[in-house]
Amino acid sequence: MSNNNDLIAVIKNNYYKFSKGQKLIAQFIVDHYDKAAFMTAAKIGETVDVSESTVVRFASSIGYSGFPELQKALQVLIKNKLTTVQRIGLDDDIVDDTNKLHKKIIKNEMNTMRSLYERIDTKALDKATEIIMGADKVYILGLRTSSTLSNYLGFYLDVILDNVKILNNSGVNSLYEEIIRIKETDVLIVISYPRYSKITVDATKFVKERKAKIVAITDTEASPVYPMADVSLLAKSNIVSFIDSLVVPLCMINNLITNISLVEKDDIVEYYNNLEQLWDNHSIYQNE
């Protein structure tokens, strides 16, 4: 399957070819693709009263090598379509057991962090660091939930560098007034997570046309900003009910900040020595 956006259409178009059991699976996926994307083959089979092997054969019948590939395609499909109301419904089966729900949330975070630990691309981190350090000016863009991440990244980069501009506090008109100044010697760090902000994607396209460098912090290769970036730092985010989990993206950002700080270590030490003296003089922090 080359285009995940056609998945539901493929299922509908081939419905008449399916066996009785496969038709039950097909109808369930078409009606509840938002939940099917996060269910195991065994769970789907149990839900529609067919065997797990029937679910696996169904995935093969529409062109996938196995159920995990079909599940991934469904997850990519829903990332742009899953509404807040649908997200709330993802945990309907365990909402009565809040202890189980909270443990599931933590376990999901641990599993995603483990995946980052095993697959983090240190070469991409080094390349992103090189691009950022070599830029005349560093612009940071992240809207909606991602604005939290861009503010955090901007706060620390502003400590390390003296050429940082955070864009997410601007309105649409102000945003373009800012990025129209971007030159080939500048870099845009774009942070984009599902549901991907159209303004973010359009602004990134504009920056790409101006031939500035782009560092993307996003979830997968299916992200709309991925093909526009000179380098992408991939850190998946979990869907936690209606909440977008920022745990793994924040960990990736911390790694980027650390990488950059190692290059500017001496300047950072001097900067914080001066700050400590300033904080003491003005009683910024509570002292015993």
BAFI-3210 file (N, C-alpha, C; in Angstrom, 3 decimals, decimal comma, padded with zeros to 6 digits):
// residues 288
n [1|2|3|4|5|6|7|8|9|10|11|12|13|14|15|16|17|18|19|20|21|22|23|24|25|26|27|28|29|30|31|32|33|34|35|36|37|38|39|40|41|42|43|44|45|46|47|48|49|50|51|52|53|54|55|56|57|58|59|60|61|62|63|64|65|66|67|68|69|70|71|72|73|74|75|76|77|78|79|80|81|82|83|84|85|86|87|88|89|90|91|92|93|94|95|96|97|98|99|100|101|102|103|104|105|106|107|108|109|110|111|112|113|114|115|116|117|118|119|120|121|122|123|124|125|126|127|128|129|130|131|132|133|134|135|136|137|138|139|140|141|142|143|144|145|146|147|148|149|150|151|152|153|154|155|156|157|158|159|160|161|162|163|164|165|166|167|168|169|170|171|172|173|174|175|176|177|178|179|180|181|182|183|184|185|186|187|188|189|190|191|192|193|194|195|196|197|198|199|200|201|202|203|204|205|206|207|208|209|210|211|212|213|214|215|216|217|218|219|220|221|222|223|224|225|226|227|228|229|230|231|232|233|234|235|236|237|238|239|240|241|242|243|244|245|246|247|248|249|250|251|252|253|254|255|256|257|258|259|260|261|262|263|264|265|266|267|268|269|270|271|272|273|274|275|276|277|278|279|280|281|282|283|284|285|286|287|288]
n.u [000,858|000,822|-000,240|-001,541|-003,779|-005,679|-006,624|-009,127|-010,829|-009,879|-010,588|-013,396|-013,870|-013,135|-014,819|-016,828|-015,398|-014,497|-014,420|-017,023|-016,208|-014,131|-015,521|-016,847|-014,689|-013,783|-015,977|-015,955|-013,494|-013,870|-015,974|-014,946|-012,237|-010,608|-010,394|-009,636|-007,046|-005,487|-005,803|-005,079|-004,600|-005,839|-007,668|-009,353|-010,395|-011,760|-013,654|-015,286|-015,967|-014,389|-011,567|-008,155|-006,324|-007,867|-008,077|-005,418|-005,106|-006,870|-005,514|-003,420|-004,856|-005,477|-003,133|-001,022|001,917|001,479|-000,458|000,649|001,633|-000,701|-001,912|-000,128|-000,542|-003,169|-002,834|-001,267|-003,108|-005,163|-004,048|-004,291|-006,983|-008,250|-010,475|-010,921|-013,040|-013,181|-010,700|-011,067|-012,728|-011,078|-010,246|-012,472|-012,987|-011,626|-012,186|-013,649|-011,972|-009,841|-007,288|-006,116|-006,187|-004,433|-002,026|-001,731|-001,301|001,195|002,741|002,621|004,056|006,569|007,200|007,371|009,447|011,463|011,645|012,655|015,124|016,380|016,474|017,352|018,669|021,754|023,449|021,766|021,122|023,621|023,966|021,825|022,626|024,954|023,888|022,293|024,175|025,658|024,048|022,938|020,711|018,335|015,229|012,296|009,518|006,391|003,145|-000,044|-000,408|002,292|003,490|004,225|006,496|008,161|008,508|009,895|012,250|013,152|013,647|015,928|017,772|018,103|019,627|022,014|022,663|022,765|020,996|018,303|014,880|011,612|008,652|006,013|004,263|003,116|000,433|-001,229|-000,780|001,298|003,181|003,982|005,044|007,294|008,721|009,234|011,571|013,498|016,561|018,822|020,924|019,906|018,090|015,222|013,710|011,325|008,558|006,355|003,451|000,881|-002,529|-001,488|-000,658|-001,993|-001,145|001,473|002,621|002,247|003,763|006,292|006,654|006,843|009,234|010,975|010,877|012,298|014,779|016,072|017,632|016,132|015,235|013,529|011,428|009,635|007,109|007,024|008,134|005,982|005,041|003,994|005,978|008,336|009,461|010,337|012,433|015,911|017,133|015,704|014,488|013,283|010,747|008,396|005,033|002,671|-000,850|-002,770|-005,647|-007,588|-005,372|-002,251|000,682|003,760|006,108|008,162|008,904|009,881|012,078|013,713|014,187|015,616|017,937|018,878|019,346|021,345|023,359|024,001|024,821|027,195|028,974|029,164|030,112|031,971|031,164|028,587|029,020|030,265|028,166|026,183|027,498|027,582|024,821|024,103|025,275|023,797|021,209|021,570|022,091|019,656|017,888|016,431|015,840|014,574|016,309|017,778]
n.v [-001,195|002,028|004,484|005,709|007,252|006,271|003,988|003,377|003,640|001,566|-000,662|-000,435|-000,634|-003,234|-004,757|-006,555|-008,789|-010,007|-012,607|-013,903|-013,505|-011,672|-009,517|-008,635|-007,667|-005,672|-003,895|-003,086|-001,730|000,355|001,716|002,253|003,159|004,791|003,609|000,995|001,291|001,195|-001,232|-004,684|-007,497|-009,693|-008,515|-007,100|-009,278|-010,562|-008,597|-008,504|-011,088|-013,080|-015,162|-014,542|-015,147|-014,772|-012,010|-011,360|-012,524|-010,930|-008,475|-009,159|-009,637|-007,147|-006,119|-005,821|-006,864|-007,981|-007,854|-005,823|-003,901|-002,996|-001,862|000,238|001,782|002,578|004,162|006,250|007,263|008,276|010,382|012,957|013,196|012,495|013,543|015,644|014,677|012,004|011,119|011,196|009,046|006,845|005,406|004,222|001,593|001,146|003,118|002,962|001,911|003,646|003,409|001,468|002,849|005,058|003,727|002,568|004,815|005,703|003,456|003,439|005,779|005,026|002,930|004,304|006,055|004,178|003,254|005,556|005,709|003,441|003,991|006,534|009,029|009,935|011,057|012,674|014,509|015,697|016,853|018,657|020,314|021,406|022,870|024,745|026,085|027,264|029,165|032,477|033,589|032,171|030,864|029,836|027,781|026,737|025,770|025,880|022,994|022,427|024,850|025,027|023,426|024,846|027,268|026,391|025,297|027,646|029,283|028,112|028,035|030,717|031,377|030,203|031,106|034,184|034,919|034,240|033,735|033,410|032,353|031,625|033,144|034,975|036,363|035,161|037,019|038,563|036,560|035,977|038,439|038,320|036,025|036,713|037,985|036,078|034,621|032,906|032,208|031,720|029,720|027,707|026,249|023,958|022,782|020,224|018,440|015,876|016,919|018,116|021,497|023,603|026,194|026,129|024,257|025,576|027,905|026,781|025,807|028,255|029,260|027,319|027,885|030,209|029,316|028,954|027,084|024,189|022,694|020,035|019,034|016,378|013,740|011,357|009,949|010,396|012,878|016,147|018,124|016,805|016,064|018,549|019,320|019,905|018,354|015,980|015,476|012,804|012,048|010,302|011,054|010,224|009,528|010,583|010,083|012,980|014,487|015,660|013,981|015,193|014,157|012,504|014,078|016,305|015,197|014,702|017,340|018,241|016,755|017,965|020,602|020,063|019,059|021,325|023,004|021,836|022,649|025,340|025,576|027,025|029,712|029,534|028,884|031,250|033,040|032,108|032,412|035,190|035,615|034,366|036,050|038,358|037,433|036,963|039,553|040,793|039,284|037,146|034,447|032,438|032,416|030,602]
n.w [000,000|-001,038|-000,443|002,342|002,729|001,026|002,145|003,470|001,291|-000,331|001,199|001,148|-001,619|-002,154|-000,720|-001,551|-002,269|000,002|002,521|004,713|007,400|007,005|006,004|008,272|009,733|007,983|007,957|010,609|010,785|008,927|010,160|012,674|012,582|014,078|016,574|015,913|015,034|017,277|018,419|019,048|016,785|017,857|019,613|017,878|016,506|018,596|019,133|016,834|016,620|015,272|014,351|015,422|013,412|011,143|011,066|010,571|008,033|006,657|006,602|004,889|002,589|001,591|000,807|002,651|004,468|006,870|009,963|011,721|009,891|008,660|010,893|011,480|009,192|009,582|011,855|010,880|009,107|010,777|012,157|011,168|011,219|013,563|015,939|018,883|020,437|019,573|020,492|023,247|023,506|023,130|025,354|026,419|027,134|029,487|031,237|033,555|035,393|036,935|038,011|036,408|034,000|034,460|034,887|032,412|030,813|031,810|031,233|028,437|027,909|028,879|027,123|024,696|025,242|025,577|022,986|021,729|023,010|021,983|019,271|018,688|016,595|016,473|014,632|013,157|015,141|015,515|012,987|012,950|015,036|013,950|011,794|013,142|014,733|012,752|011,640|010,770|011,985|014,218|013,925|015,622|015,435|016,540|016,904|018,656|020,635|020,311|020,790|023,419|023,494|021,726|023,058|025,304|024,127|022,910|025,133|026,350|024,226|023,836|025,988|025,336|022,753|020,810|018,890|018,549|017,716|018,682|017,167|017,659|019,180|017,611|015,591|012,590|010,481|011,590|011,857|009,200|008,586|010,124|009,169|006,564|006,518|006,595|005,581|003,307|004,880|007,347|009,816|010,285|012,993|013,150|014,891|014,870|015,388|015,350|015,808|012,790|012,452|010,028|009,510|010,447|008,659|006,199|006,637|006,880|004,296|002,988|004,058|003,101|000,375|000,381|000,670|003,083|005,769|007,272|010,252|011,477|014,108|014,794|014,464|012,723|009,545|007,987|008,556|007,528|007,466|007,299|004,661|003,833|005,371|006,130|007,947|010,128|013,391|014,855|017,054|018,568|019,511|022,021|021,925|024,432|025,589|025,185|025,314|024,115|024,370|025,522|026,357|025,110|022,784|024,228|025,489|023,279|022,493|024,726|024,349|022,012|022,924|024,816|023,141|021,634|023,693|024,515|022,609|023,124|025,693|027,408|027,135|028,168|030,849|031,762|031,305|033,093|035,507|035,695|035,772|038,186|040,065|039,566|040,243|042,977|043,891|043,496|044,879|043,621|043,973|046,666|049,643|052,362]
ca.u [000,000|001,695|-000,895|-002,403|-005,025|-006,619|-006,878|-010,555|-011,408|-009,500|-011,425|-014,765|-013,915|-012,911|-015,715|-017,575|-014,497|-014,114|-015,206|-017,972|-015,452|-013,380|-016,476|-017,068|-013,495|-013,781|-016,997|-015,509|-012,417|-014,457|-016,809|-014,221|-010,803|-009,886|-010,106|-008,953|-005,623|-004,778|-006,198|-004,332|-005,380|-006,667|-008,754|-010,306|-011,075|-012,694|-014,721|-016,220|-016,240|-013,656|-010,276|-007,026|-005,727|-008,702|-007,684|-004,111|-005,329|-007,529|-004,453|-002,706|-005,750|-005,521|-001,808|-000,025|002,670|000,961|-001,327|001,338|001,723|-002,038|-002,123|000,655|-001,213|-004,342|-002,377|-000,882|-004,338|-006,014|-003,369|-004,837|-008,437|-008,795|-010,967|-010,784|-014,079|-012,777|-009,587|-011,621|-013,342|-010,123|-010,075|-013,782|-013,036|-010,993|-012,403|-014,220|-010,869|-008,895|-005,947|-005,641|-005,993|-003,221|-000,871|-001,599|-000,691|002,617|003,385|002,768|005,168|007,809|007,473|007,793|010,786|012,388|011,844|013,563|016,438|016,963|016,529|017,697|019,624|022,728|024,001|020,804|021,319|024,868|023,743|020,953|023,464|025,851|023,085|021,868|025,349|026,193|023,050|022,980|019,600|017,590|013,797|011,650|008,079|005,548|001,848|-000,977|000,304|003,738|004,019|004,880|007,832|008,977|008,870|010,923|013,480|013,601|014,173|017,292|018,664|018,378|020,712|023,249|022,926|022,251|020,340|017,124|013,584|010,462|007,605|004,673|003,390|002,610|-000,727|-000,874|-000,189|002,591|004,094|004,567|005,878|008,570|009,491|009,607|012,947|014,416|017,516|019,434|021,900|019,167|017,505|013,939|013,432|009,875|008,072|005,022|002,894|-000,555|-002,990|-000,537|-001,204|-001,863|-000,338|002,865|003,049|002,320|004,906|007,504|006,775|007,300|010,655|011,679|010,979|013,319|016,048|016,694|017,724|015,010|015,383|012,191|011,230|008,311|006,885|007,381|008,418|004,708|004,745|004,069|007,187|009,512|010,150|010,862|013,526|017,282|017,336|014,545|014,680|012,021|010,395|006,963|004,191|001,520|-002,164|-003,229|-007,008|-007,612|-004,120|-001,059|001,809|004,969|007,239|009,248|009,419|010,664|013,361|014,519|014,598|016,685|019,154|019,359|019,893|022,607|024,330|024,431|025,517|028,549|029,789|029,285|030,208|032,685|030,321|027,441|029,514|030,445|026,827|025,487|028,211|027,072|023,422|024,043|025,578|022,634|020,111|021,861|021,970|018,252|017,097|015,478|015,442|014,452|017,468|017,554]
ca.v [000,000|003,183|005,711|005,380|008,005|005,495|002,724|003,147|003,444|000,218|-001,612|-000,330|-001,105|-004,684|-005,380|-007,673|-009,929|-010,566|-013,679|-013,425|-012,989|-010,487|-008,412|-008,116|-006,884|-004,492|-002,964|-002,532|-000,765|001,524|002,452|002,580|003,132|005,504|002,657|-000,167|001,606|000,969|-002,551|-005,819|-008,361|-010,549|-007,697|-006,868|-010,547|-010,754|-007,600|-008,828|-012,524|-013,928|-015,557|-013,624|-015,467|-014,155|-010,603|-011,322|-012,803|-009,742|-007,489|-009,631|-009,586|-005,783|-005,709|-005,629|-008,082|-008,512|-006,923|-004,620|-002,889|-002,415|-001,032|001,464|002,577|003,177|005,199|007,397|007,805|009,003|011,477|014,229|013,159|012,154|014,708|015,590|013,798|010,629|010,788|010,922|007,731|005,764|004,627|003,895|000,244|001,043|004,358|002,652|001,531|004,757|002,924|000,807|003,889|005,830|002,851|002,402|006,045|005,685|002,369|003,897|006,735|004,261|002,191|005,249|006,507|003,078|003,257|006,667|005,310|002,429|004,384|007,941|009,247|010,908|011,765|013,744|015,518|016,422|017,676|019,764|021,206|022,109|023,844|025,807|026,859|027,994|030,091|033,872|033,762|030,940|031,053|028,644|027,832|025,631|026,338|025,095|022,244|022,518|026,137|024,749|022,918|025,885|028,220|025,738|025,272|029,020|029,800|027,635|028,458|032,136|031,417|029,754|031,880|035,561|035,186|033,361|034,395|032,505|032,880|031,092|034,099|035,912|035,995|034,709|038,133|038,894|035,458|036,172|039,638|037,907|035,076|037,277|038,458|034,942|034,551|031,591|031,949|031,502|028,394|027,586|025,015|023,815|021,692|019,930|017,153|015,725|017,177|019,082|022,826|024,033|027,420|025,708|023,626|026,614|028,779|026,013|025,839|029,606|029,331|026,444|028,621|031,254|028,567|028,870|025,731|023,791|021,566|019,637|018,132|015,864|012,378|010,284|010,329|010,774|014,268|017,026|018,954|015,942|016,168|019,902|019,590|019,485|017,256|015,794|014,776|012,092|011,642|010,062|011,488|009,369|010,121|010,256|010,594|014,206|015,195|015,317|013,774|015,890|013,573|012,081|015,258|017,137|014,506|014,973|018,742|018,308|016,241|018,990|021,689|019,582|018,975|022,697|023,572|021,291|023,464|026,681|025,350|028,092|030,915|029,284|028,975|032,672|033,646|031,750|033,045|036,560|035,565|034,021|037,268|039,227|036,864|037,203|040,986|041,211|038,310|036,497|033,163|032,362|031,887|030,306]
ca.w [000,000|-001,136|000,019|003,466|002,638|000,227|002,829|003,665|-000,041|-000,775|001,935|000,626|-003,004|-002,194|000,264|-002,132|-002,433|001,293|003,124|005,711|008,542|006,590|005,868|009,621|010,065|007,121|008,417|011,893|010,531|008,268|011,121|013,913|012,292|015,124|017,654|015,349|014,882|018,543|018,923|018,516|015,898|018,716|020,166|016,799|016,287|019,702|019,027|015,740|016,734|014,328|014,906|015,195|012,108|010,113|011,018|009,915|006,612|006,098|006,312|003,698|001,424|001,037|000,346|003,712|004,778|008,127|010,686|012,219|008,837|008,540|012,079|011,291|008,165|010,221|012,777|010,056|008,536|011,719|012,842|010,705|011,232|014,872|016,654|020,336|020,969|019,303|021,381|024,575|023,472|022,940|026,572|026,964|027,668|030,807|031,981|034,859|036,279|036,767|038,333|035,196|032,995|034,754|034,662|030,963|030,302|032,175|030,484|027,060|027,886|029,065|025,892|023,663|025,638|025,288|021,535|021,431|023,528|021,106|017,870|018,510|015,513|016,961|013,469|012,851|016,189|015,212|011,800|013,366|015,836|013,016|011,033|014,062|015,135|011,611|011,111|011,201|012,923|014,474|014,152|016,185|015,202|016,984|017,240|019,455|021,677|020,067|021,260|024,706|023,182|021,100|024,111|026,122|023,337|022,721|026,401|026,589|023,143|024,043|026,965|024,693|021,543|020,871|017,601|018,568|017,621|018,781|016,306|017,915|019,860|016,606|014,815|011,247|009,731|012,198|011,561|007,870|008,650|010,720|008,362|005,275|006,670|006,630|004,475|003,080|005,945|008,601|009,993|010,974|013,727|013,149|015,735|014,335|015,822|015,062|014,447|012,268|012,187|008,633|009,488|010,589|007,405|005,154|006,943|006,563|002,830|002,626|004,419|002,152|-000,890|000,547|000,678|004,414|006,303|008,117|011,175|011,917|015,251|014,485|014,952|011,798|008,159|007,368|008,916|006,354|007,453|007,140|003,362|003,607|006,313|005,831|008,893|011,005|014,652|015,017|018,418|018,497|020,628|022,276|022,115|025,774|025,543|024,384|025,588|023,340|025,262|025,094|027,092|024,213|022,074|025,148|025,680|022,081|022,575|025,727|023,718|021,090|023,739|025,384|022,048|021,313|024,850|024,569|021,701|023,699|027,136|028,120|027,143|029,052|032,233|032,049|031,318|034,329|036,627|035,760|036,189|039,606|040,807|039,395|041,033|044,394|044,180|043,440|045,651|042,709|044,544|048,121|050,361|053,788]
c.u [000,885|001,089|-001,893|-003,745|-006,092|-007,071|-008,366|-011,238|-011,099|-010,381|-012,850|-014,868|-013,773|-013,860|-016,399|-016,725|-014,219|-015,000|-016,136|-017,245|-014,692|-014,292|-016,784|-015,905|-013,494|-014,771|-016,591|-014,438|-012,968|-015,226|-016,019|-012,700|-009,979|-009,539|-009,314|-007,448|-004,820|-005,163|-005,317|-005,228|-006,323|-007,874|-009,805|-011,103|-012,120|-013,902|-015,762|-016,515|-015,672|-012,314|-009,205|-006,407|-006,546|-008,362|-006,351|-004,259|-006,016|-006,495|-003,701|-003,554|-005,833|-004,114|-000,748|000,664|002,211|000,110|-000,594|001,440|000,376|-002,310|-001,367|-000,012|-002,443|-003,928|-001,931|-002,131|-005,084|-005,353|-003,868|-006,341|-009,034|-009,197|-010,766|-011,813|-013,717|-011,626|-010,076|-012,183|-012,375|-010,016|-011,411|-013,804|-012,414|-011,280|-012,983|-013,141|-009,767|-007,466|-005,314|-005,335|-004,687|-001,968|-000,638|-000,918|000,809|003,360|003,596|003,935|006,512|008,192|007,970|009,175|011,826|012,689|012,790|014,986|017,143|017,220|016,985|018,829|020,601|023,380|023,079|020,918|022,563|024,690|022,867|021,745|024,371|025,099|022,719|023,047|025,898|025,249|023,268|021,886|018,809|016,142|013,205|010,147|007,396|004,237|000,985|-000,205|001,819|004,336|004,703|006,316|008,724|009,391|009,996|012,270|014,042|014,215|015,633|018,250|019,022|019,473|022,050|023,658|022,343|021,497|019,049|015,840|012,482|009,290|006,192|003,749|002,769|001,280|-000,286|-000,197|001,188|003,626|004,768|005,403|007,248|009,376|009,842|011,045|013,966|015,267|018,076|020,390|021,233|018,649|016,157|013,896|011,915|009,488|006,624|004,594|001,413|-001,398|-002,193|-001,211|-000,948|-001,006|001,140|003,394|003,207|003,512|006,226|007,736|007,330|008,796|011,493|011,887|012,032|014,710|016,798|016,756|016,531|015,404|013,993|012,280|009,793|008,234|007,364|007,707|007,141|004,312|004,877|005,305|008,444|010,202|010,737|012,129|014,874|017,700|016,121|014,945|013,343|011,839|008,883|006,254|003,031|000,245|-002,653|-004,612|-007,014|-006,333|-003,035|000,109|003,070|006,238|008,408|009,767|010,288|012,029|014,276|015,036|015,709|018,006|019,741|020,001|021,256|023,697|024,890|025,244|026,944|029,501|030,112|029,494|030,854|031,837|029,141|027,849|029,675|029,095|026,130|026,200|027,735|025,622|023,293|024,300|024,402|021,461|020,311|021,637|020,518|017,306|016,011|014,968|015,429|015,704|017,108|018,175]
c.v [001,234|004,441|005,377|006,098|007,249|004,225|002,422|002,901|002,047|-000,828|-001,611|-000,920|-002,614|-005,459|-006,622|-008,939|-010,668|-011,737|-013,089|-012,808|-011,719|-009,281|-007,792|-007,223|-005,574|-003,449|-002,304|-001,461|000,506|002,376|002,968|002,571|003,813|004,587|001,459|000,050|001,304|-000,361|-003,627|-006,615|-009,236|-009,779|-007,396|-008,138|-010,825|-009,827|-007,975|-010,323|-013,336|-014,266|-014,508|-013,869|-014,892|-012,679|-010,456|-011,550|-011,629|-008,687|-007,872|-009,465|-008,196|-005,215|-005,482|-006,951|-008,726|-007,477|-005,698|-003,514|-002,215|-001,466|000,293|002,377|003,268|004,329|006,439|008,081|008,707|010,245|012,843|014,312|012,979|013,417|014,546|014,647|012,333|010,209|010,433|009,511|006,577|004,855|004,265|002,537|000,131|002,247|004,092|002,266|002,582|004,334|002,272|001,832|004,638|004,993|002,637|003,622|006,045|004,619|002,760|004,874|006,009|003,523|003,119|005,813|005,422|003,014|004,380|006,317|004,367|002,953|005,822|008,090|010,342|011,679|012,917|014,866|016,356|017,345|018,883|020,793|022,045|023,192|025,032|026,704|027,705|029,042|031,511|034,143|032,471|031,296|029,745|028,796|026,558|026,212|025,346|024,304|022,381|023,845|025,981|024,296|024,007|026,957|027,668|025,734|026,681|029,614|029,390|028,021|029,928|032,346|031,134|030,665|033,286|035,940|034,389|034,178|033,341|033,135|032,548|032,051|035,109|035,431|035,609|035,820|038,492|037,817|035,665|037,444|039,327|037,042|035,604|037,798|037,317|034,889|033,134|031,214|031,721|030,070|028,526|026,231|024,920|022,584|021,426|018,516|017,098|016,342|018,335|020,421|023,227|025,296|027,081|025,134|024,672|027,543|028,081|025,967|027,191|029,747|028,482|027,149|029,720|030,661|028,621|027,408|025,448|022,571|021,249|018,748|017,652|014,381|011,283|010,854|010,753|012,210|015,165|017,919|018,136|016,111|017,545|020,172|019,143|018,355|017,198|015,003|014,130|011,621|011,512|010,601|010,524|010,184|009,659|010,868|011,863|015,007|014,722|015,172|014,417|015,292|013,261|013,250|016,154|016,515|014,750|016,408|018,922|017,806|017,270|020,146|021,298|019,541|020,352|023,289|023,058|022,087|024,818|026,630|026,511|029,354|030,751|029,413|030,435|033,373|033,364|032,264|034,488|036,597|035,287|035,251|038,243|038,750|037,114|038,665|041,442|040,230|037,642|035,189|033,241|031,738|031,619|031,397]
c.w [000,000|-000,564|001,098|003,399|001,857|000,935|002,967|002,325|-000,568|-000,090|001,378|-000,782|-003,129|-001,284|-000,294|-002,288|-001,120|001,686|004,177|006,905|008,211|006,416|007,229|010,052|009,279|007,615|009,724|011,674|009,889|009,274|012,319|013,690|013,371|016,289|017,134|015,248|016,134|019,193|018,311|017,574|016,713|019,248|019,098|016,521|017,344|019,571|017,971|015,657|015,571|014,964|014,613|013,825|010,958|009,947|010,288|008,411|005,919|005,719|005,039|002,444|000,810|000,826|001,397|004,035|006,072|008,835|011,211|011,174|008,605|009,704|011,955|010,265|008,733|011,136|012,021|009,510|009,507|012,286|012,412|010,882|012,617|015,631|018,149|020,943|020,754|020,211|022,773|024,633|023,344|024,156|027,221|027,643|029,053|031,689|033,367|035,872|036,122|037,087|037,106|034,107|033,215|034,529|033,169|030,353|030,572|031,389|029,034|026,922|028,001|027,786|024,786|023,974|025,346|023,797|021,116|021,850|022,551|019,695|017,640|017,501|015,933|015,809|013,071|013,877|015,913|014,007|012,138|014,151|014,935|012,251|011,918|014,442|013,988|011,056|011,619|012,233|013,008|014,791|014,660|016,046|015,696|017,468|018,018|020,515|021,537|020,510|022,614|024,476|022,593|022,105|024,979|025,392|023,174|023,969|026,586|025,464|023,281|025,091|026,282|023,535|021,671|019,604|017,448|018,549|017,661|018,045|016,748|018,657|018,890|016,041|013,419|010,455|010,261|011,907|010,210|007,797|009,237|009,752|006,979|005,308|006,602|005,369|004,363|004,204|007,303|008,672|010,702|011,669|013,839|013,971|015,348|014,703|015,491|016,169|013,899|011,925|010,742|008,533|009,583|009,286|006,301|005,380|006,616|005,059|002,365|002,899|003,466|000,825|-000,820|000,756|002,010|004,839|007,213|008,941|011,708|013,147|015,136|014,816|014,004|010,427|007,434|007,687|007,689|006,324|007,191|005,780|003,074|004,411|005,770|006,766|009,808|012,238|014,997|016,454|018,464|019,735|020,776|022,273|023,482|025,939|024,694|024,534|024,629|024,304|024,694|025,698|026,164|023,368|022,963|025,413|024,478|022,098|023,603|025,159|022,751|021,850|024,306|024,326|021,704|022,461|024,972|023,683|022,334|025,221|027,888|028,218|028,091|030,516|032,638|032,187|032,647|035,573|036,805|036,243|037,679|040,469|040,741|040,246|042,527|044,760|044,271|044,138|044,802|043,304|046,079|048,717|051,809|054,641]
res [m|s|n|n|n|d|l|i|a|v|i|k|n|n|y|y|k|f|s|k|g|q|k|l|i|a|q|f|i|v|d|h|y|d|k|a|a|f|m|t|a|a|k|i|g|e|t|v|d|v|s|e|s|t|v|v|r|f|a|s|s|i|g|y|s|g|f|p|e|l|q|k|a|l|q|v|l|i|k|n|k|l|t|t|v|q|r|i|g|l|d|d|d|i|v|d|d|t|n|k|l|h|k|k|i|i|k|n|e|m|n|t|m|r|s|l|y|e|r|i|d|t|k|a|l|d|k|a|t|e|i|i|m|g|a|d|k|v|y|i|l|g|l|r|t|s|s|t|l|s|n|y|l|g|f|y|l|d|v|i|l|d|n|v|k|i|l|n|n|s|g|v|n|s|l|y|e|e|i|i|r|i|k|e|t|d|v|l|i|v|i|s|y|p|r|y|s|k|i|t|v|d|a|t|k|f|v|k|e|r|k|a|k|i|v|a|i|t|d|t|e|a|s|p|v|y|p|m|a|d|v|s|l|l|a|k|s|n|i|v|s|f|i|d|s|l|v|v|p|l|c|m|i|n|n|l|i|t|n|i|s|l|v|e|k|d|d|i|v|e|y|y|n|n|l|e|q|l|w|d|n|h|s|i|y|q|n|e]
***
